[in-house]
Amino acid sequence: MIAFFFRKPLLLLLLLLPAAVCAAEPVPGLTVAEHPWGRFAAKSWCRLQTTVWTNQDNKQTVSYQESLTTLESVEKDGLTFKETLNIALGGKWVENPPLVKRFDFYQEPILDSVKVQTGKPEKRIIGNTVVPCGVRIYEQTGTAGKRTTTVWYSRQIFPYVLRTSSVLRSIPTEKEPEEKIIDQTVTEVTETSAFSLWKSRRGTYHLRTTQKSGSITFITETDCSLHIPGGVIRKTTRELDKNGKELRLLDTRLINFFVIPEPVVF
């Protein structure tokens, strides 16, 4: 009882330490080993299937999607993937052309238009543990507005990227001089078995994502494992209107996967 009484104040005290203390010990950057695909070699893949329930005009319709993601290559600055999305229409699967995408070790897209900078180290609480985190900031300006994405990371505790916040703001004009938030998304680790003694839970973690876009809110809960390429075992997304009414429910599940567990060393 006494230990419980003092635990929370101690955690708050550690979080309130001056930023200079954090700066004295730089947080190491992430490597390929900390990426959800970093434990596997090229040509590893995973297949996910999504069931979509849509509520409209007091009726519910069901549709299906299936995605195949293949790790094509691993480079010194990131990873390259090939993604194929298939959609069931009229009882038949329609295959879309594959897309090639590149991501860095912080799970962010590699784009020429994105500027990256390093922020001041911070501390975050994961469970009952205070974790010193590095901060990485991405900025991109386009026709849709200016997007700023902040990543909090640590090599001390998986899944290593502990929180991501992305905000899309409008660009002020003569007609609209005030900056407005168009879209805001936050993904954070709500649970990790990094400190668990149970063998059955080792390597598992849970993510919660909240996205607000206009009057629509998306809430996603994701169960993950380090032993699966990409990490996702199951993911559920609820799309809600401004009154909290559910418009859509997406249930994504891992169908199968193939791995080549060969570490990549540069």
Phi, psi and omega in degrees: 000316179295318180299320180294322183297321185271345188296309183296313176303324179295318179296319179295321179297318180294324180291334183271005178299147181302148180299334181296329178294319179294319184294337181292336180237091181302142179272124180299144178286163180280154177239181180300331182296336182266359179278147180303340176256000188289345179276357187234155181269171179303148181082002168289151182209165174217150181236127180241143176239136182242129173258128184244119174258122181246128178256119181208130179055045178061021177233153179239129176244155182236133176224169185225147175225152178219131181239142176237119180244127181239132175282113183276317182198161176237126180247179181290338183245001181171196183228148179246132182237154170243123183241132178236128179247122177251140182235135178275117178233123179060032179083002180239145178274128178251122182265126178271156178300142180292149177247140177256126182228148177239137179229149177275184184285355178258011176071023178253147180299143176267110182226144180295333185277359183262130174260133184242136176219164181259131178265178179286139178302147179226172176244140177228153179261123174243110187067241176248021183245132175272123185243121173292129184238142168278158181233131181234132186239129179246134178230134180217131178244128180216190181295332181282342181139196180251124181251131176240123180242128180245130182242127173257127187220160176201139176274001182279334188214130178281154010273025169076312168272108190265337178200140176226129178236126182233127182233127175255119181245149177287157177264122181303138176229179178295321180284325180235078185289341182269135178285134181234149175277120180270318184210141180218128182228134177230126174240130180217154177281121179258343179202141175215144179268017181303332181252008184278145177265354181277122182298325183294341183255358183297134178085005181257154177202166183231138179242145173235128180240131175238121180238130177242119181230103185064235180267003184256139177237135176245128178239121184238132175244127185232126173265130187228163176215141177293342186271000179248131177300124184090338174090333190283126173258312177208144181217131176238134180235128176251127177258120186240145175275185185294341179265002180087008179283135182282120179267319179215153173229124179245125179242110183252131181227148176288126178269304176199172181203163178223132183232148170243097187281063178247118181295144179260124182237131177259000000 
